[in-house]
Amino acid sequence: MKYIYLIFVASLFASCNRSQGDVEISGTAKGINFGHVMVRNPANNTIIKTDIDGGKFNTGKYFLQYPGYFKLMYSSGSTATRKIDIYLEPGSYTIAIDQQKINDYPHVTSSSKIQNELSAYNVMVDSAANAVHQKVVAINAQLNGPENKVYMPGEYTALANKLLADEQKANRIDLLNVLTAYINKYPESVAVAHIMLQMDYQNNPVEYYKIYQKLSPDAKNSDDGKELGAKLQELAKLAPGASVPIAGTTPDGKALNIKAMNKKVILLDLWRSSNGSSRDNHGQLISALLPKFGSKGFGVISVSLDTEKDKWLAAIQSDKMDWPQLSDLKGDDSPNAAAWGIKSIPTYYLLDGEGRIIERVTEFNDVAAAVNDYLKNH
């Protein structure tokens, strides 16, 4: 009898545990009569898939082995697949998708505290994006003003160039400000650690580390929080004024003495021979930046994340790179990848003549302005 009782208790517990593990996703897709809704796990495997039929969908109950962050994907035959972060835990989720606002985060109704935090952040991002869009619309309206407007020679070109620069600035959502506003509004958020881990914190690790210090203990102690904290603590060493070692030697096996270059400002170019953007930008350095700033104390150091010496040397010759070249030929396993916070190639930093960090330059198109600003003040 005792044995039978234990079996009954065990089966009851398993049944309750399975019931607690069920998740169900349903909702509407306004403007989408036919399409698909899928959920992929962190290993990028599809675990849930259902059709959008007549603007509605329902996954039915699915036993969730563990709660966590997943990718929710949805699409129709006429739109590209939209992929968003969603936090799933046992319970029901009702999602409202709108074809007219396909780039916005959908409205998610759930009892999950973490998912609600994730939704709140994305609402703030969408609001910032919409504000940016309105600025771009206003700029275009100014450029394409009244048809009877008569411009003096060169006036239209000057206005067009100014508005293009304004549009490029307007097109950038300041996610750092959005993140700061979010934390001020939701100081106890746990999802914020996951949100920050997806951001380009490598571009401004010092500021992101300051923000990280404000996170709640629960956020810092989450798996994402621990990973983020460890990375930011290391990357915070890349603050302006810091001197970070560069691993590798020149093609003839020698070390590089940065001070001996006798330059005021140096572009550190972290690249790879197989990367097209890196190679294209080398052409821009040769044709535009070095002729403009070379005589004023501007120099370049290129550090390759290649693994094969022949390919590295061939790219140097092909790109006509006559400035200092370094590599340890360890690829992504190079100490340079971690030390310089490389998330993508190419990556750029400005260094002073002593090899100390001036700033990280996010876009190659911003290098000229950054170099010009530094030379003006030094």
LOFI-973745 format. One record per residue (C-alpha): residue in one letter; x, y, z. Coordinates in nm, 4 decimals. Example, Ala and Ser with C-alpha at 12.3 -4.5 7.8 and 13.67 -1.06 7.14 Angstrom:
% LOFI-973745
+------+----------+----------+----------+
| code |        X |        Y |        Z |
+------+----------+----------+----------+
|    A |   1.2300 |  -0.4500 |   0.7800 |
|    S |   1.3670 |  -0.1060 |   0.7140 |
+------+----------+----------+----------+
This chain:
% LOFI-973745
+------+----------+----------+----------+
| code |        X |        Y |        Z |
+------+----------+----------+----------+
|    M |   0.0000 |   0.0000 |   0.0000 |
|    K |   0.2828 |   0.2376 |   0.0852 |
|    Y |   0.4443 |   0.1685 |  -0.2542 |
|    I |   0.1196 |   0.2452 |  -0.4368 |
|    Y |   0.0833 |   0.5687 |  -0.2381 |
|    L |   0.4339 |   0.6834 |  -0.3367 |
|    I |   0.3591 |   0.6139 |  -0.7026 |
|    F |   0.0375 |   0.8161 |  -0.6731 |
|    V |   0.2167 |   1.1116 |  -0.5108 |
|    A |   0.4941 |   1.1039 |  -0.7708 |
|    S |   0.2510 |   1.0919 |  -1.0600 |
|    L |   0.0444 |   1.3718 |  -0.9055 |
|    F |   0.3550 |   1.5868 |  -0.8664 |
|    A |   0.4611 |   1.5206 |  -1.2250 |
|    S |   0.1122 |   1.6035 |  -1.3456 |
|    C |   0.1072 |   1.9316 |  -1.1533 |
|    N |   0.4571 |   2.0193 |  -1.2745 |
|    R |   0.3560 |   1.9531 |  -1.6354 |
|    S |   0.0428 |   2.1631 |  -1.5917 |
|    Q |   0.2528 |   2.4447 |  -1.4514 |
|    G |   0.4832 |   2.4219 |  -1.7534 |
|    D |   0.2154 |   2.4875 |  -2.0156 |
|    V |   0.2390 |   2.8052 |  -2.2186 |
|    E |  -0.0174 |   2.9128 |  -2.4768 |
|    I |   0.0189 |   3.1976 |  -2.7259 |
|    S |  -0.2792 |   3.3362 |  -2.9115 |
|    G |  -0.3749 |   3.6638 |  -3.0669 |
|    T |  -0.4671 |   3.8718 |  -3.3657 |
|    A |  -0.2718 |   3.9913 |  -3.6670 |
|    K |  -0.4529 |   4.2934 |  -3.8036 |
|    G |  -0.4068 |   4.3186 |  -4.1794 |
|    I |  -0.2504 |   3.9713 |  -4.2088 |
|    N |  -0.4939 |   3.7061 |  -4.3292 |
|    F |  -0.2381 |   3.4337 |  -4.3809 |
|    G |   0.1088 |   3.3929 |  -4.2338 |
|    H |   0.3063 |   3.2214 |  -3.9619 |
|    V |   0.3969 |   3.2691 |  -3.5962 |
|    M |   0.7010 |   3.0874 |  -3.4601 |
|    V |   0.9020 |   3.0714 |  -3.1412 |
|    R |   1.2711 |   2.9830 |  -3.1422 |
|    N |   1.4799 |   2.8930 |  -2.8402 |
|    P |   1.8271 |   3.0366 |  -2.7633 |
|    A |   1.9803 |   2.7603 |  -2.9775 |
|    N |   1.7747 |   2.8976 |  -3.2707 |
|    N |   1.5599 |   2.5848 |  -3.2902 |
|    T |   1.1905 |   2.6320 |  -3.3696 |
|    I |   0.9891 |   2.4960 |  -3.0772 |
|    I |   0.6458 |   2.6394 |  -3.1588 |
|    K |   0.4883 |   2.7128 |  -3.4958 |
|    T |   0.1345 |   2.7972 |  -3.5966 |
|    D |  -0.0473 |   2.9595 |  -3.8877 |
|    I |  -0.2146 |   3.2977 |  -3.8996 |
|    D |  -0.5579 |   3.2249 |  -4.0398 |
|    G |  -0.8023 |   3.5064 |  -4.1043 |
|    G |  -0.5980 |   3.7428 |  -3.8899 |
|    K |  -0.5933 |   3.5119 |  -3.5867 |
|    F |  -0.3577 |   3.2526 |  -3.4433 |
|    N |  -0.3332 |   3.0108 |  -3.1505 |
|    T |  -0.0412 |   2.7842 |  -3.0693 |
|    G |  -0.2346 |   2.5630 |  -2.8342 |
|    K |  -0.0688 |   2.4499 |  -2.5130 |
|    Y |   0.3009 |   2.3775 |  -2.5253 |
|    F |   0.4999 |   2.2339 |  -2.2367 |
|    L |   0.7782 |   2.4791 |  -2.1639 |
|    Q |   1.0817 |   2.3041 |  -2.0207 |
|    Y |   1.2237 |   2.6227 |  -1.8737 |
|    P |   1.1295 |   2.9924 |  -1.8582 |
|    G |   1.3503 |   3.2379 |  -2.0390 |
|    Y |   1.4019 |   3.4693 |  -2.3324 |
|    F |   1.2971 |   3.3406 |  -2.6727 |
|    K |   1.2595 |   3.4845 |  -3.0234 |
|    L |   0.9038 |   3.5361 |  -3.1454 |
|    M |   0.8839 |   3.5544 |  -3.5244 |
|    Y |   0.5893 |   3.6389 |  -3.7446 |
|    S |   0.5397 |   3.7127 |  -4.1103 |
|    S |   0.3010 |   3.7087 |  -4.4020 |
|    G |   0.3598 |   3.6534 |  -4.7691 |
|    S |   0.3859 |   4.0286 |  -4.8263 |
|    T |   0.6172 |   4.1275 |  -4.5395 |
|    A |   0.9620 |   4.0322 |  -4.4195 |
|    T |   0.9816 |   3.8226 |  -4.1067 |
|    R |   0.9676 |   4.0306 |  -3.7880 |
|    K |   1.1715 |   3.8944 |  -3.4975 |
|    I |   1.1389 |   4.0168 |  -3.1398 |
|    D |   1.2481 |   3.9151 |  -2.7917 |
|    I |   0.9812 |   3.7631 |  -2.5706 |
|    Y |   1.0077 |   3.6218 |  -2.2198 |
|    L |   0.8098 |   3.3004 |  -2.1818 |
|    E |   0.7050 |   3.1318 |  -1.8614 |
|    P |   0.4042 |   2.9091 |  -1.7854 |
|    G |   0.0774 |   3.0883 |  -1.8586 |
|    S |  -0.1148 |   3.2433 |  -2.1443 |
|    Y |   0.0049 |   3.5192 |  -2.3775 |
|    T |  -0.2219 |   3.7283 |  -2.5965 |
|    I |  -0.0425 |   3.9161 |  -2.8715 |
|    A |  -0.1836 |   4.1878 |  -3.0969 |
|    I |   0.0112 |   4.2398 |  -3.4209 |
|    D |  -0.0703 |   4.5263 |  -3.6577 |
|    Q |   0.0444 |   4.5111 |  -4.0196 |
|    Q |   0.0378 |   4.8930 |  -4.0377 |
|    K |   0.2803 |   4.9082 |  -3.7435 |
|    I |   0.4818 |   4.6011 |  -3.8318 |
|    N |   0.8072 |   4.7578 |  -3.7100 |
|    D |   0.6627 |   4.8326 |  -3.3667 |
|    Y |   0.6752 |   4.5862 |  -3.0807 |
|    P |   0.3355 |   4.4121 |  -3.0638 |
|    H |   0.1026 |   4.4559 |  -2.7692 |
|    V |   0.1564 |   4.1591 |  -2.5371 |
|    T |  -0.0867 |   4.0753 |  -2.2566 |
|    S |   0.0617 |   3.8392 |  -1.9994 |
|    S |   0.0881 |   3.7853 |  -1.6261 |
|    S |   0.4675 |   3.7561 |  -1.6655 |
|    K |   0.6383 |   4.0396 |  -1.4767 |
|    I |   0.9543 |   4.0123 |  -1.6848 |
|    Q |   0.7639 |   4.0136 |  -2.0142 |
|    N |   0.5747 |   4.3238 |  -1.9034 |
|    E |   0.9083 |   4.4916 |  -1.8290 |
|    L |   1.0314 |   4.3924 |  -2.1750 |
|    S |   0.7167 |   4.5331 |  -2.3355 |
|    A |   0.7494 |   4.8615 |  -2.1457 |
|    Y |   1.1049 |   4.9119 |  -2.2737 |
|    N |   1.0093 |   4.8399 |  -2.6340 |
|    V |   0.7167 |   5.0834 |  -2.6144 |
|    M |   0.9676 |   5.3531 |  -2.5169 |
|    V |   1.1966 |   5.2562 |  -2.8061 |
|    D |   0.9065 |   5.2679 |  -3.0529 |
|    S |   0.8071 |   5.6098 |  -2.9224 |
|    A |   1.1628 |   5.7381 |  -2.9770 |
|    A |   1.1717 |   5.5829 |  -3.3255 |
|    N |   0.8438 |   5.7484 |  -3.4200 |
|    A |   0.9767 |   6.0845 |  -3.3001 |
|    V |   1.2860 |   6.0328 |  -3.5162 |
|    H |   1.0648 |   5.9517 |  -3.8144 |
|    Q |   0.8743 |   6.2765 |  -3.7685 |
|    K |   1.2022 |   6.4708 |  -3.7690 |
|    V |   1.3048 |   6.3053 |  -4.0949 |
|    V |   0.9661 |   6.3867 |  -4.2495 |
|    A |   1.0045 |   6.7511 |  -4.1439 |
|    I |   1.3556 |   6.7680 |  -4.2912 |
|    N |   1.2380 |   6.6253 |  -4.6235 |
|    A |   0.9478 |   6.8696 |  -4.6277 |
|    Q |   1.1899 |   7.1576 |  -4.5820 |
|    L |   1.4087 |   7.0355 |  -4.8646 |
|    N |   1.1157 |   6.9760 |  -5.0980 |
|    G |   0.9370 |   7.2971 |  -5.0078 |
|    P |   0.7109 |   7.5159 |  -5.2211 |
|    E |   0.7611 |   7.4490 |  -5.5894 |
|    N |   0.7902 |   7.8202 |  -5.6601 |
|    K |   1.0933 |   7.8546 |  -5.4324 |
|    V |   1.3882 |   7.9854 |  -5.6357 |
|    Y |   1.7350 |   7.9009 |  -5.5056 |
|    M |   2.0488 |   8.0971 |  -5.5850 |
|    P |   2.3367 |   7.9041 |  -5.7458 |
|    G |   2.4828 |   7.6675 |  -5.4897 |
|    E |   2.2124 |   7.7505 |  -5.2342 |
|    Y |   2.0113 |   7.4352 |  -5.2983 |
|    T |   2.3225 |   7.2149 |  -5.2807 |
|    A |   2.4296 |   7.3727 |  -4.9516 |
|    L |   2.0806 |   7.3275 |  -4.8086 |
|    A |   2.0627 |   6.9695 |  -4.9340 |
|    N |   2.3980 |   6.8846 |  -4.7718 |
|    K |   2.2941 |   7.0433 |  -4.4426 |
|    L |   1.9615 |   6.8620 |  -4.4384 |
|    L |   2.1285 |   6.5337 |  -4.5314 |
|    A |   2.3578 |   6.5693 |  -4.2298 |
|    D |   2.0564 |   6.6545 |  -4.0114 |
|    E |   1.8690 |   6.3542 |  -4.1489 |
|    Q |   2.1584 |   6.1202 |  -4.0700 |
|    K |   2.1591 |   6.2482 |  -3.7122 |
|    A |   1.7811 |   6.2281 |  -3.6872 |
|    N |   1.7815 |   5.8691 |  -3.8100 |
|    R |   1.9795 |   5.7588 |  -3.5059 |
|    I |   1.7768 |   5.6647 |  -3.2028 |
|    D |   1.9678 |   5.7527 |  -2.8875 |
|    L |   1.9144 |   5.4190 |  -2.7157 |
|    L |   2.1375 |   5.5214 |  -2.4261 |
|    N |   1.8916 |   5.7978 |  -2.3360 |
|    V |   1.5983 |   5.5599 |  -2.3808 |
|    L |   1.7673 |   5.3075 |  -2.1531 |
|    T |   1.8362 |   5.5723 |  -1.8876 |
|    A |   1.4750 |   5.6904 |  -1.8976 |
|    Y |   1.3558 |   5.3311 |  -1.8716 |
|    I |   1.5668 |   5.2559 |  -1.5630 |
|    N |   1.4521 |   5.5774 |  -1.3972 |
|    K |   1.0927 |   5.4709 |  -1.4529 |
|    Y |   1.1417 |   5.1002 |  -1.3729 |
|    P |   1.4328 |   5.0831 |  -1.1248 |
|    E |   1.3443 |   4.7275 |  -1.0146 |
|    S |   1.3363 |   4.5849 |  -1.3672 |
|    V |   1.5027 |   4.2457 |  -1.4092 |
|    A |   1.4620 |   4.2427 |  -1.7877 |
|    V |   1.6933 |   4.5438 |  -1.8190 |
|    A |   2.0010 |   4.3207 |  -1.7854 |
|    H |   1.8904 |   4.1181 |  -2.0885 |
|    I |   1.8045 |   4.4372 |  -2.2765 |
|    M |   2.1492 |   4.5855 |  -2.2131 |
|    L |   2.3219 |   4.2637 |  -2.3158 |
|    Q |   2.1641 |   4.2980 |  -2.6631 |
|    M |   2.2809 |   4.6592 |  -2.7041 |
|    D |   2.6057 |   4.7929 |  -2.8502 |
|    Y |   2.7514 |   4.8599 |  -2.5071 |
|    Q |   3.1000 |   4.8039 |  -2.6531 |
|    N |   3.0746 |   5.1438 |  -2.8209 |
|    N |   3.0460 |   5.3252 |  -2.4883 |
|    P |   3.1368 |   5.0804 |  -2.2121 |
|    V |   3.2128 |   5.3453 |  -1.9510 |
|    E |   2.8627 |   5.4984 |  -1.9686 |
|    Y |   2.6953 |   5.1592 |  -1.9840 |
|    Y |   2.8933 |   5.0442 |  -1.6821 |
|    K |   2.7718 |   5.3489 |  -1.4899 |
|    I |   2.4157 |   5.2542 |  -1.5811 |
|    Y |   2.4826 |   4.8928 |  -1.4832 |
|    Q |   2.5757 |   5.0066 |  -1.1323 |
|    K |   2.2196 |   5.1391 |  -1.0930 |
|    L |   2.0519 |   4.8058 |  -1.1678 |
|    S |   1.8579 |   4.6243 |  -0.8986 |
|    P |   2.0257 |   4.3321 |  -0.7181 |
|    D |   1.7854 |   4.0916 |  -0.8922 |
|    A |   1.8900 |   4.2250 |  -1.2335 |
|    K |   2.2614 |   4.2013 |  -1.1512 |
|    N |   2.2237 |   3.8488 |  -1.0126 |
|    S |   2.0350 |   3.7190 |  -1.3167 |
|    D |   2.2315 |   3.5102 |  -1.5678 |
|    D |   2.2292 |   3.8010 |  -1.8123 |
|    G |   2.3237 |   4.0433 |  -1.5381 |
|    K |   2.6266 |   3.8400 |  -1.4327 |
|    E |   2.7453 |   3.8061 |  -1.7920 |
|    L |   2.6891 |   4.1753 |  -1.8600 |
|    G |   2.8663 |   4.2819 |  -1.5412 |
|    A |   3.1749 |   4.0741 |  -1.6188 |
|    K |   3.1965 |   4.2118 |  -1.9740 |
|    L |   3.1410 |   4.5735 |  -1.8753 |
|    Q |   3.3920 |   4.5547 |  -1.5940 |
|    E |   3.6530 |   4.4460 |  -1.8480 |
|    L |   3.5439 |   4.6913 |  -2.1168 |
|    A |   3.5379 |   4.9833 |  -1.8752 |
|    K |   3.9138 |   4.9743 |  -1.9052 |
|    L |   3.8639 |   5.1259 |  -2.2519 |
|    A |   3.7896 |   5.4674 |  -2.1054 |
|    P |   3.9453 |   5.7753 |  -2.2706 |
|    G |   4.3037 |   5.8107 |  -2.1561 |
|    A |   4.3548 |   5.4369 |  -2.1055 |
|    S |   4.6451 |   5.2574 |  -2.2694 |
|    V |   4.5488 |   4.9084 |  -2.3873 |
|    P |   4.8075 |   4.6577 |  -2.5155 |
|    I |   4.7820 |   4.5519 |  -2.8802 |
|    A |   4.8702 |   4.1881 |  -2.9397 |
|    G |   5.0639 |   4.0906 |  -3.2508 |
|    T |   5.3657 |   4.1780 |  -3.4592 |
|    T |   5.4349 |   4.3303 |  -3.7987 |
|    P |   5.4543 |   4.1017 |  -4.1059 |
|    D |   5.8305 |   4.0681 |  -4.0513 |
|    G |   5.7796 |   3.9640 |  -3.6889 |
|    K |   5.8666 |   4.2898 |  -3.5149 |
|    A |   5.6884 |   4.4756 |  -3.2352 |
|    L |   5.5424 |   4.8197 |  -3.3007 |
|    N |   5.6532 |   5.1299 |  -3.1119 |
|    I |   5.3542 |   5.3644 |  -3.1326 |
|    K |   5.5434 |   5.6624 |  -2.9906 |
|    A |   5.8048 |   5.6257 |  -3.2621 |
|    M |   5.5377 |   5.6918 |  -3.5253 |
|    N |   5.5491 |   6.0563 |  -3.4128 |
|    K |   5.1791 |   6.1212 |  -3.4811 |
|    K |   4.9285 |   6.3452 |  -3.3026 |
|    V |   4.6288 |   6.1216 |  -3.3627 |
|    I |   4.6137 |   5.7606 |  -3.4822 |
|    L |   4.3244 |   5.5578 |  -3.6183 |
|    L |   4.3320 |   5.2025 |  -3.4825 |
|    D |   4.1699 |   4.9916 |  -3.7554 |
|    L |   4.0637 |   4.6440 |  -3.6380 |
|    W |   3.9856 |   4.4479 |  -3.9521 |
|    R |   3.9928 |   4.1145 |  -4.1353 |
|    S |   4.0946 |   4.0344 |  -4.4927 |
|    S |   3.7641 |   3.8567 |  -4.5647 |
|    N |   3.5533 |   4.1563 |  -4.4559 |
|    G |   3.4352 |   4.3724 |  -4.7457 |
|    S |   3.3581 |   4.6802 |  -4.5361 |
|    S |   3.7095 |   4.6766 |  -4.3916 |
|    R |   3.8624 |   4.6599 |  -4.7379 |
|    D |   3.6401 |   4.9332 |  -4.8818 |
|    N |   3.7282 |   5.1646 |  -4.5936 |
|    H |   4.0985 |   5.1149 |  -4.6584 |
|    G |   4.0373 |   5.2673 |  -4.9988 |
|    Q |   3.8690 |   5.5672 |  -4.8337 |
|    L |   4.1649 |   5.6094 |  -4.5996 |
|    I |   4.4020 |   5.6235 |  -4.8950 |
|    S |   4.1918 |   5.8455 |  -5.1190 |
|    A |   4.0451 |   6.0878 |  -4.8638 |
|    L |   4.1580 |   6.0808 |  -4.5010 |
|    L |   4.5347 |   6.0417 |  -4.5339 |
|    P |   4.5668 |   6.3117 |  -4.8050 |
|    K |   4.3571 |   6.5485 |  -4.5943 |
|    F |   4.5060 |   6.4883 |  -4.2494 |
|    G |   4.8354 |   6.3044 |  -4.3065 |
|    S |   5.0469 |   6.6198 |  -4.3094 |
|    K |   4.8766 |   6.7385 |  -3.9901 |
|    G |   4.9889 |   6.4458 |  -3.7767 |
|    F |   4.7301 |   6.1780 |  -3.8605 |
|    G |   4.8372 |   5.8139 |  -3.8847 |
|    V |   4.6857 |   5.4654 |  -3.9035 |
|    I |   4.7573 |   5.1299 |  -3.7411 |
|    S |   4.5734 |   4.8279 |  -3.8812 |
|    V |   4.5327 |   4.5218 |  -3.6590 |
|    S |   4.4063 |   4.2131 |  -3.8396 |
|    L |   4.1966 |   3.9348 |  -3.6894 |
|    D |   4.3064 |   3.6934 |  -3.9609 |
|    T |   4.4285 |   3.3388 |  -3.9025 |
|    E |   4.6155 |   3.2770 |  -4.2291 |
|    K |   4.9280 |   3.4820 |  -4.2932 |
|    D |   4.9128 |   3.4468 |  -4.6724 |
|    K |   4.5619 |   3.5952 |  -4.6896 |
|    W |   4.6587 |   3.8740 |  -4.4506 |
|    L |   4.9667 |   3.9698 |  -4.6527 |
|    A |   4.7806 |   3.9458 |  -4.9842 |
|    A |   4.5101 |   4.1842 |  -4.8568 |
|    I |   4.7720 |   4.4325 |  -4.7340 |
|    Q |   4.9335 |   4.4348 |  -5.0788 |
|    S |   4.6021 |   4.4462 |  -5.2664 |
|    D |   4.4700 |   4.7352 |  -5.0553 |
|    K |   4.8039 |   4.9201 |  -5.0854 |
|    M |   4.8243 |   4.9683 |  -4.7100 |
|    D |   5.1599 |   5.1351 |  -4.6492 |
|    W |   5.1018 |   5.2087 |  -4.2805 |
|    P |   5.1888 |   4.9836 |  -3.9808 |
|    Q |   5.0251 |   4.6387 |  -3.9838 |
|    L |   4.9905 |   4.4027 |  -3.6869 |
|    S |   4.8412 |   4.0579 |  -3.6261 |
|    D |   4.8869 |   3.7596 |  -3.3991 |
|    L |   4.6975 |   3.5422 |  -3.6533 |
|    K |   4.4644 |   3.4042 |  -3.3850 |
|    G |   4.1437 |   3.5362 |  -3.5411 |
|    D |   3.8529 |   3.5732 |  -3.3009 |
|    D |   4.0622 |   3.4028 |  -3.0320 |
|    S |   4.3095 |   3.6892 |  -3.0362 |
|    P |   4.3447 |   3.8806 |  -2.7069 |
|    N |   4.2666 |   4.1883 |  -2.9178 |
|    A |   3.9061 |   4.0724 |  -2.9637 |
|    A |   3.8338 |   4.0829 |  -2.5901 |
|    A |   4.0695 |   4.3645 |  -2.4953 |
|    W |   3.9206 |   4.6041 |  -2.7505 |
|    G |   3.5582 |   4.4965 |  -2.7082 |
|    I |   3.5181 |   4.3827 |  -3.0666 |
|    K |   3.1623 |   4.2807 |  -3.1453 |
|    S |   3.1851 |   4.3305 |  -3.5196 |
|    I |   3.4448 |   4.4004 |  -3.7853 |
|    P |   3.5587 |   4.6631 |  -3.8648 |
|    T |   3.5997 |   4.8424 |  -3.5311 |
|    Y |   3.7717 |   5.1794 |  -3.4911 |
|    Y |   3.9398 |   5.3746 |  -3.2118 |
|    L |   4.1240 |   5.7036 |  -3.2092 |
|    L |   4.4506 |   5.7023 |  -3.0144 |
|    D |   4.6812 |   5.9877 |  -2.9255 |
|    G |   5.0514 |   5.9886 |  -3.0096 |
|    E |   5.1279 |   5.7960 |  -2.6893 |
|    G |   4.8835 |   5.5183 |  -2.7796 |
|    R |   4.6210 |   5.6241 |  -2.5262 |
|    I |   4.2534 |   5.6002 |  -2.6152 |
|    I |   4.0831 |   5.9192 |  -2.7275 |
|    E |   3.7495 |   5.7640 |  -2.8203 |
|    R |   3.5807 |   5.4756 |  -2.9950 |
|    V |   3.4398 |   5.5758 |  -3.3345 |
|    T |   3.1215 |   5.3850 |  -3.4037 |
|    E |   3.0916 |   5.4515 |  -3.7774 |
|    F |   3.3728 |   5.4891 |  -4.0292 |
|    N |   3.1885 |   5.7867 |  -4.1775 |
|    D |   3.2422 |   5.9658 |  -3.8454 |
|    V |   3.6210 |   5.9195 |  -3.8448 |
|    A |   3.6990 |   6.2347 |  -4.0461 |
|    A |   3.4973 |   6.4593 |  -3.8134 |
|    A |   3.6513 |   6.2997 |  -3.5033 |
|    V |   4.0050 |   6.3427 |  -3.6370 |
|    N |   3.9347 |   6.7012 |  -3.7408 |
|    D |   3.7914 |   6.7883 |  -3.3979 |
|    Y |   4.0932 |   6.6424 |  -3.2187 |
|    L |   4.3459 |   6.8183 |  -3.4398 |
|    K |   4.1667 |   7.1500 |  -3.3916 |
|    N |   4.2050 |   7.1248 |  -3.0154 |
|    H |   4.5527 |   6.9718 |  -2.9918 |
+------+----------+----------+----------+
